Amino acid sequence: MRVLVVEHDTTDIEIIREALEAEGHAVDVAADGRAGDHLAADGSYDAVVVNRHLPGLSGLDICRRLREAESDVPIVMLTAQDDAVDAANGLDAGADDYVVKPLRAQTFLARLRALVRRTGTQRSACYRAGTIEVDVRKRRAMANGEELALSAREYQLLEYLVRNAGIVLERERIEEHVWGAVFEEPSNVVGVSISRLRRKLGEAGHVIETVRGLGYRIAA
């Protein structure tokens, strides 16, 4: 499952990210409403978790914009206010569930899983790019029909590339998604990891392209 988390509280971001990634899910994070709205609009997420109160654009606005665009993605709204009117406003704006902080990781995960099952919108568990196949549920990757021996970080990197096949991913975006932080310059951690991944992919490694000055792309 690929989840977008639009949240500005760093503690809550880490609680959600760690809980989701421990179950093998991919997580993208936006720290303000406008960035979150931009990411949510691409329609590639299985679920969106959004804070009610955000800088730039509110969680209510993000919900409304997604529903106006006829998106059926499940939306969980977070809030620090245990208020019936506030909850009603969130649900009326298009949220499917409403979770009051402080977050409890296991309860949050259970509600998110139930929501995705109920709405039936989870995207494919298998992604392919050329002869490369990634099985998200089993956290297994194959190339040319053979299973790859990848570290956890290498698997995350390959999954992120394959899920976004055909899209140029900037180095900073890869760092944020795979490592959870953007490294200070100069850093070649992404380039080194890409090189290792290409070697492990063998003949299939040529599908990972370096887009000079921009980032990396895996051919669709």
RORO-250879 format. One line per 8 residues: number of its first residue (from 1); their letters; for each residue x, y, z of N, C-alpha, C. Coordinates in pm, whole numbers, plus 32768, in hexadecimal, padded with zeros to 4 digits. Example, Ala and Ser with C-alpha at 12.3 -4.5 7.8 and 13.67 -1.06 7.14 Angstrom:
// RORO-250879
1 = AS = 8527:7DC7:830C:84CE:7E3E:830C:8528:7EB6:830C ~ 8505:7F1F:82C4:8557:7F96:82CA:850A:8003:8313 $
***
This chain:
// RORO-250879
1 = MRVLVVEH = 8055:7F89:8000:8000:8000:8000:8058:807C:8000 ~ 8033:80DE:7FB3:807C:815D:7FAE:8027:81C9:7FEE ~ 805E:820B:8054:8011:826A:80A5:8052:82F3:80A2 ~ 8000:8359:808E:802F:83E3:809A:8008:8418:8122 ~ 8069:844E:816B:8051:848A:81EF:806B:8520:81E5 ~ 8004:856F:81FC:8010:8601:81F8:8004:8631:8289 ~ 8075:864D:82C4:807D:866A:8353:80F5:86C2:836F ~ 80E8:8723:83C8:8157:877D:83E7:8197:875F:846F $
9 = DTTDIEII = 815A:8709:84BE:8191:86E5:8541:81F6:8673:852E ~ 8275:868E:8549:82DE:862B:852D:82CE:85AD:8580 ~ 829C:85BA:85FA:8288:8543:864E:821F:84E7:8612 ~ 81B0:8521:85E8:8146:84D0:85AB:8172:8495:8526 ~ 81C2:84E0:84DA:81F5:84AC:845C:8244:842C:8474 ~ 829B:842E:84D8:82EF:83B9:84F3:829C:8344:8527 ~ 8237:835F:8579:81E0:82F4:85AA:819C:82AF:8535 ~ 8164:82FE:84DB:811C:82C6:8469:817A:8281:8409 $
17 = REALEAEG = 81EB:82C3:83E9:824A:828A:838B:8280:8204:83BD ~ 82AB:81FF:843A:82E4:8183:8470:827D:8113:8473 ~ 8202:8135:8499:8199:80CF:849F:817A:8096:8415 ~ 8170:80ED:83B2:814F:80C0:832A:81C3:8074:82EB ~ 823D:80A9:82F8:82AF:8068:82BA:82CE:7FE2:82FB ~ 82AF:7FD3:837C:82C4:7F53:83BF:826C:7EE6:8383 ~ 81FD:7F0E:8345:81A4:7EAE:8304:81C0:7EA5:826E ~ 822A:7EE8:8240:8250:7EDD:81B4:820E:7F3F:8157 $
25 = HAVDVAAD = 81CD:7FA6:818E:818A:8007:8139:81EA:8078:8113 ~ 81D2:80B4:809E:8221:8126:8072:81DE:81A6:80A2 ~ 822F:8204:80D2:81FB:827F:810D:823B:82F9:80CD ~ 81E9:8356:80A0:8218:83D9:8075:81E3:843F:80D9 ~ 8233:84A4:80F8:820D:8508:815C:8212:8594:8121 ~ 81AC:85E3:8141:81AB:8671:8120:8192:86BD:81A2 ~ 81E1:8725:81BC:81D9:876C:823B:817D:87E6:8237 ~ 8145:8806:81C3:80E6:8875:81BC:8077:8853:8159 $
33 = GRAGDHLA = 800B:889D:8163:7F94:887E:8115:7FA6:8887:807F ~ 7FEE:88E9:8050:7FFD:88F9:7FBF:8050:8889:7F82 ~ 80BB:8863:7FC6:810C:87F3:7F96:80BA:8772:7F99 ~ 806C:8760:8002:8018:86E9:800C:7FAE:86E5:7FA1 ~ 7F72:8756:7F85:7F0C:875E:7F1C:7F47:873A:7E94 ~ 7FC1:8769:7E7A:8004:874C:7DFB:801F:86B7:7DED ~ 8051:8677:7E57:806E:85E8:7E51:7FEE:8595:7E46 ~ 7F89:85BA:7E93:7F0C:856D:7E93:7EC8:856F:7E0B $
41 = ADGSYDAV = 7EDD:85DA:7DC0:7E99:85E9:7D40:7EC6:8586:7CD7 ~ 7F3B:8545:7CEA:7F6A:84EA:7C81:7F1F:8465:7C80 ~ 7ECE:844A:7CE8:7E75:83D7:7CE7:7EB6:8350:7CF7 ~ 7F32:834B:7D27:7F78:82CA:7D2E:7F7A:828E:7DBA ~ 7F31:82CA:7E19:7F36:829B:7EA2:7EC0:8240:7EC4 ~ 7EDA:81DF:7F1B:7E71:8186:7F4B:7E23:81C5:7FBE ~ 7E61:8226:8002:7E1F:826C:8070:7E67:82EF:8089 ~ 7E1D:8350:80BD:7E56:83D2:80E3:7E35:83EC:8175 $
49 = VVNRHLPG = 7E9C:8410:81C3:7E8A:8435:824E:7EA9:84CA:8257 ~ 7E4C:851A:8286:7E5E:85AA:8282:7E36:85EB:8305 ~ 7E89:8647:8334:7E69:8693:83AD:7DFD:86F9:838D ~ 7DA2:870C:83EB:7D36:876F:83DA:7D6F:87FB:83CD ~ 7DD6:881A:841C:7E0F:88A1:841C:7E9D:889B:83E4 ~ 7EB3:88DE:8374:7F34:88DB:8330:7F5A:8967:8302 ~ 7FDB:8983:82F9:8005:8A01:82BC:7FEF:89FD:8225 ~ 7FCC:8A6B:81EB:7FBF:8A75:815A:7F35:8A55:8126 $
57 = LSGLDICR = 7F01:89E0:8148:7E7E:89B5:811A:7E4A:8952:8182 ~ 7DD0:8963:81AE:7D9E:890E:821A:7D7F:8880:81EA ~ 7D77:8824:824A:7D50:879D:822A:7CC5:8796:81EE ~ 7C6C:87EE:821C:7BE4:87F4:81E3:7BEA:8817:814F ~ 7C3F:8879:812E:7C4B:88A2:80A1:7C81:8830:804A ~ 7CE4:87E9:807F:7D1B:8778:8032:7CB0:870F:8018 ~ 7C61:86EF:807E:7BF5:868E:806D:7B91:86BD:8003 ~ 7B67:8739:800F:7B05:876E:7FB0:7B3A:8769:7F21 $
65 = RLREAESD = 7BB9:878F:7F0F:7BF3:8791:7E89:7BFD:8706:7E4D ~ 7C20:86A4:7EA0:7C26:8619:7E6F:7B9C:85E8:7E47 ~ 7B37:8603:7E97:7AB1:85D5:7E76:7A76:8620:7DFE ~ 7A97:869F:7DF2:7A69:86EB:7D7D:7AA7:86B4:7CFD ~ 7B22:867C:7D0B:7B64:863F:7C97:7B36:85AE:7C83 ~ 7AD0:8585:7CCF:7A94:84FF:7CC6:7AF6:8490:7CEE ~ 7B53:84AF:7D48:7BAC:8449:7D7E:7B62:83FA:7DE9 ~ 7B74:8373:7DE4:7B35:831F:7E49:7B9A:82E9:7EAE $
73 = VPIVMLTA = 7C12:8326:7EB2:7C79:82F8:7F0E:7C48:8303:7F9F ~ 7C5E:829D:7FF2:7C37:82A7:807F:7C86:8314:80C5 ~ 7C43:8365:8114:7C83:83D3:815C:7C6A:83C7:81F0 ~ 7CD7:83C7:823D:7CCE:83CC:82CF:7CF9:8456:82FC ~ 7CA4:849C:8345:7CC6:8521:8377:7CF2:8518:8408 ~ 7D5D:855F:8429:7D92:8564:84B1:7D73:85EC:84EE ~ 7D5A:85ED:856F:7D42:866C:85B3:7D65:865F:8645 ~ 7D87:86D0:8682:7DA0:86D2:8712:7D21:86F6:875E $
81 = QDDAVDAA = 7CB5:8714:8714:7C38:8741:8754:7BD2:86D0:8756 ~ 7BAB:86A6:87CC:7B44:863F:87DC:7ABE:8686:87E3 ~ 7A8F:86AE:876F:7A17:8701:8768:79BA:86CB:86FC ~ 793B:86BA:871E:78DC:867E:86C0:78C8:86D5:8644 ~ 78C3:8758:8656:78B0:87B2:85E4:7929:87AD:8588 ~ 79A1:87AB:85C4:7A1C:87A3:8575:7A1F:8721:8525 ~ 79F8:86B4:8564:79F4:8633:851F:798F:8636:84AD ~ 791B:866F:84C5:78B4:8677:845E:78E5:86C8:83E7 $
89 = NGLDAGAD = 792D:8735:8403:7962:8787:8396:79C6:8737:8341 ~ 7A1A:86E8:8384:7A7B:8697:833B:7A38:8630:82E4 ~ 79D4:85EB:831A:798D:8585:82CD:793E:85C5:825A ~ 7902:8637:8274:78B7:867C:820A:7913:86AA:8199 ~ 7992:86C7:81BC:79F1:86F4:8156:7A22:8681:80FE ~ 7A08:8605:812A:7A2F:8592:80D7:7A85:852B:811C ~ 7AAA:8542:819A:7AFA:84DE:81E2:7AA3:8463:81FE ~ 7AE2:83EE:8201:7A9B:8372:821B:7AA3:8348:82AD $
97 = DYVVKPLR = 7B09:8377:82F2:7B18:8356:8380:7B5C:83CC:83C3 ~ 7B4E:83D3:8446:7B7C:8446:8493:7BC1:8413:8510 ~ 7C42:842E:8520:7C90:83FA:8590:7CC0:846E:85E7 ~ 7CA2:8465:8669:7CC9:84CE:86C8:7D50:84AB:8706 ~ 7DAA:850C:8709:7E2B:84FA:874A:7E1A:84FB:87E1 ~ 7E77:84C1:882E:7EF8:8488:8804:7EE6:8403:87BA ~ 7F3D:83EC:8757:7F34:8375:8706:7F64:82FA:8751 ~ 7F1D:828D:873C:7F48:8208:876B:7F5E:81B5:86EF $
105 = AQTFLARL = 7FD9:8192:86D6:8001:8159:8656:7FAC:80E1:862C ~ 7F9A:8081:8683:7F54:8007:865D:7EC0:8021:8640 ~ 7E83:8076:8690:7DF6:8099:8677:7DE8:80E3:85F3 ~ 7E43:8140:85DB:7E42:818B:855E:7E50:812E:84E7 ~ 7EB0:80D0:84ED:7EC6:8072:847F:7E4B:801C:8467 ~ 7E0F:7FEC:84D2:7D99:7F97:84C3:7D27:7FE1:847E ~ 7D14:805E:84A3:7CA9:80AC:8464:7CC8:80CA:83D3 ~ 7D47:80E3:83B4:7D6C:80FE:832A:7D59:8081:82D4 $
113 = RALVRRTG = 7D84:800D:8308:7D72:7F8F:82BD:7CDE:7F73:82A5 ~ 7C8D:7F87:830C:7BFE:7F6F:82FF:7BC0:7FCC:8297 ~ 7BEC:8048:8297:7BB7:80AA:8237:7BD9:8083:81A8 ~ 7C56:805B:8191:7C80:8034:810A:7C35:7FB6:80DE ~ 7C24:7F56:8139:7BD6:7EDE:8115:7B46:7F02:80F4 ~ 7B0C:7F59:8143:7A7F:7F7D:8132:7A67:7FC6:80AF ~ 7AC3:801F:808C:7AB1:806C:8012:7AE1:8021:7F97 ~ 7B33:7FBA:7FAD:7B60:7F67:7F3D:7BB2:7FB1:7ED7 $
121 = TQRSACYR = 7C02:8013:7F01:7C4C:8064:7EA1:7CE1:8047:7E9E ~ 7D10:7FE0:7EE9:7DA0:7FC7:7EE8:7DCF:7FA4:7E5C ~ 7E38:7FE5:7E31:7E70:7FCD:7DAD:7EB5:7F45:7DAA ~ 7EE4:7F22:7D34:7F24:7EA0:7D22:7F96:7E8D:7D85 ~ 7FA4:7E0F:7DB4:8012:7DEF:7E0E:8091:7DD0:7DC1 ~ 8086:7DBF:7D3E:80FB:7DA0:7CEB:8111:7E0F:7C85 ~ 818D:7E38:7C78:81B2:7EA0:7C1A:8221:7E6B:7BBF ~ 821D:7E92:7B40:827F:7E60:7AE0:82BB:7ED2:7A90 $
129 = AGTIEVDV = 8338:7EC1:7A6E:837E:7F1C:7A12:83DF:7EC6:79C4 ~ 83C2:7EAF:7945:8414:7E54:78F5:840E:7DC8:792E ~ 8482:7D8E:794A:8486:7D07:7984:848D:7D0A:7A1C ~ 847F:7D80:7A57:8484:7D8E:7AE9:83F6:7D89:7B21 ~ 83E4:7D3D:7B8A:8362:7D32:7BCC:8374:7D43:7C62 ~ 831E:7D95:7C9D:8321:7DAC:7D2D:829B:7D83:7D68 ~ 829E:7D28:7DC8:8226:7CFC:7E0E:8225:7D42:7E96 ~ 81CC:7DA4:7EA4:81CB:7DF9:7F1B:81A1:7DAB:7F97 $
137 = RKRRAMAN = 813F:7D53:7F8A:810F:7D0A:7FFF:817A:7CAD:8036 ~ 81C3:7C6B:7FDD:822A:7C0C:8008:82B2:7C4F:8019 ~ 82BA:7CD0:7FF3:8338:7D1B:7FF7:83A5:7CCB:7FAE ~ 8384:7CA1:7F36:83DF:7C51:7EE5:83F1:7C92:7E5D ~ 846B:7C91:7E2B:8488:7CC9:7DA7:84CB:7C5F:7D50 ~ 84A8:7C60:7CD0:84E0:7C00:7C72:850D:7C48:7BF4 ~ 8572:7C10:7BB2:85A1:7C44:7B32:85C0:7BCE:7AD9 ~ 8589:7BD2:7A60:859A:7B63:7A01:8572:7ADD:7A3F $
145 = GEELALSA = 8509:7AE0:7A93:84D4:7A66:7ACD:851E:7A33:7B46 ~ 8586:7A78:7B73:85D3:7A4B:7BE6:85C4:7AAD:7C5A ~ 85B2:7A76:7CD2:85A2:7ACC:7D46:8626:7B11:7D69 ~ 861C:7B8F:7D8F:8692:7BE0:7DAF:86AD:7BDF:7E45 ~ 872C:7BD8:7E69:8755:7BE1:7EF5:8774:7C74:7F13 ~ 8711:7CBB:7F48:8720:7D4B:7F5F:871A:7D69:7FF4 ~ 8764:7DD1:801D:8756:7E03:80A5:86D0:7E4C:80AE ~ 86A6:7E6A:8127:8627:7EB0:813A:8626:7F35:80F0 $
153 = REYQLLEY = 8697:7F7E:80F6:869E:8000:80B5:869E:7FF1:801C ~ 86E4:7F8D:7FEA:86E6:7F75:7F59:865B:7F4F:7F27 ~ 8614:7EFF:7F76:858B:7EDC:7F4F:8533:7F59:7F49 ~ 853B:7FAE:7FB0:84EC:8028:7FB2:850A:8080:7F39 ~ 8589:8089:7F16:85B2:80DB:7EA5:8578:80A3:7E24 ~ 8587:8021:7E10:8554:7FE3:7D95:84BC:7FEE:7D8E ~ 8479:7FD5:7DFE:83E7:7FE0:7DFD:83BA:806D:7DD8 ~ 83FD:80D0:7E10:83D9:815B:7DF4:83EB:817C:7D60 $
161 = LVRNAGIV = 8459:814D:7D27:8470:8164:7C98:8408:811E:7C42 ~ 83ED:80A0:7C61:8390:8052:7C0E:8301:8087:7C1B ~ 82DA:80AD:7C95:8254:80E7:7CA6:8242:8165:7C52 ~ 82AE:81AD:7C3B:82AA:822A:7BF1:82EC:821C:7B69 ~ 82DF:81A7:7B2D:831F:818C:7AAB:82FA:81F7:7A45 ~ 8360:8227:79FF:834D:828E:7999:8353:831B:79CD ~ 835B:832D:7A52:835E:83B2:7A8F:83EB:83D0:7AC1 ~ 841C:8447:7AA4:849F:8470:7AD8:848F:8495:7B6B $
169 = LERERIEE = 84DB:8452:7BC0:84D7:846B:7C51:8554:84B7:7C79 ~ 8543:852E:7CB0:85B3:857F:7CDA:85FC:853D:7D4F ~ 867F:8558:7D5A:86CF:851D:7DC5:8693:853B:7E4E ~ 8668:85B9:7E64:8630:85DE:7EE5:85B0:8591:7F03 ~ 855F:8579:7E9C:84E2:852F:7EAF:84FF:849E:7ED5 ~ 8565:8463:7E96:858D:83DA:7EB6:85C2:83D3:7F45 ~ 8616:8433:7F6B:864D:8435:7FF3:85DD:843C:805A ~ 857C:8494:8043:850F:84A6:80A3:84BC:8427:80AE $
177 = HVWGAVFE = 84A2:83E6:803B:844C:836F:803E:8494:82F5:8077 ~ 8510:82DC:804B:8556:8261:806E:85A1:826F:80F3 ~ 85E0:82E2:810B:8630:82F4:8185:85E8:8348:81EE ~ 857A:8387:81C7:852D:83D5:8227:8566:845D:8245 ~ 85C7:848B:81F7:8604:850E:820C:864D:8538:818E ~ 8658:85BB:817B:86A7:85F1:810C:8731:8612:8142 ~ 8799:85D7:8105:8820:85E9:8137:885B:866D:810A ~ 88B4:86A1:815F:88F9:871C:813B:895B:8701:80CA $
185 = EPSNVVGV = 896F:8765:8079:89D3:875A:800C:8A5F:875B:8047 ~ 8AC3:8719:800D:8AAE:86BB:7F9D:8A8E:862F:7FD3 ~ 8A37:85E6:7F8F:8A16:855E:7FB6:8A01:850A:7F39 ~ 8A42:8499:7F37:8A34:843E:7EC5:89F3:83BC:7EEF ~ 89A9:83BF:7F5F:896F:8343:7F92:890D:8305:7F2D ~ 88C1:8358:7EE8:8862:8322:7E86:88AD:82E6:7E0F ~ 8911:832E:7DDC:895E:82FC:7D6B:89A3:8279:7D88 ~ 89DE:826D:7DFE:8A22:81F1:7E25:89BD:817F:7E30 $
193 = SISRLRRK = 8949:819B:7E6C:88E2:8134:7E7B:88AB:8108:7DF4 ~ 889B:8167:7D98:886C:8145:7D11:88D1:80EA:7CCC ~ 8952:8108:7CDB:89BB:80B6:7C9D:89B6:8027:7CD2 ~ 89A8:8019:7D56:899F:7F93:7D91:8924:7F48:7D5F ~ 88B6:7F90:7D55:883A:7F53:7D27:8847:7F24:7C96 ~ 8885:7F76:7C44:889A:7F4E:7BB8:88EB:7ECD:7BAF ~ 8953:7EC2:7C02:89A6:7E49:7C00:8955:7DCF:7C27 ~ 8900:7DDD:7C8C:88B0:7D6C:7CB8:8845:7D46:7C50 $
201 = LGEAGHVI = 8818:7DA8:7C04:87B5:7D8D:7B9D:87F2:7D49:7B23 ~ 8875:7D52:7B15:88B7:7D13:7AA5:888C:7D50:7A20 ~ 8865:7CFA:79C1:883E:7D2B:793D:87C7:7D89:7942 ~ 8772:7D79:79A7:86FB:7DCF:79B2:871C:7E5A:79E7 ~ 8797:7E6C:7A18:87BD:7EEA:7A56:87BD:7F62:79F9 ~ 87C4:7F48:7976:87CB:7FB9:7918:874B:800A:7914 ~ 86DC:7FD2:794C:865D:801D:7948:865E:8093:79A9 ~ 86BC:8093:7A09:86C7:8107:7A63:871B:8171:7A1E $
209 = ETVRGLGY = 86DE:81DE:79FA:8720:8247:79AF:8749:82BB:7A0A ~ 87BE:82F1:79F0:87E8:836D:7A33:87C0:83E2:79DB ~ 876E:843A:7A0F:8744:84B1:79C5:8798:8524:79FA ~ 8800:8546:79AF:8864:85A3:79DF:8827:8628:7A0C ~ 884E:8651:7A84:881E:86D0:7ABB:8795:86C9:7AFB ~ 8752:8655:7AEE:86CB:8649:7B24:86BF:85D9:7B8B ~ 86DE:855F:7B61:86D0:84EF:7BBE:86D7:846A:7B76 ~ 867C:8410:7B98:867F:8389:7B61:85F2:8360:7B35 $
217 = RIAA = 85F0:8307:7AD2:8571:82D5:7A9E:8584:8244:7A77 ~ 851F:81F3:7A94:8520:816A:7A65:84BF:8162:79F0 ~ 84EB:8126:7983:8499:8121:790A:8419:80D3:7923 ~ 83AB:8105:78EF:8329:80C3:7903:8321:8043:78B1 $
***
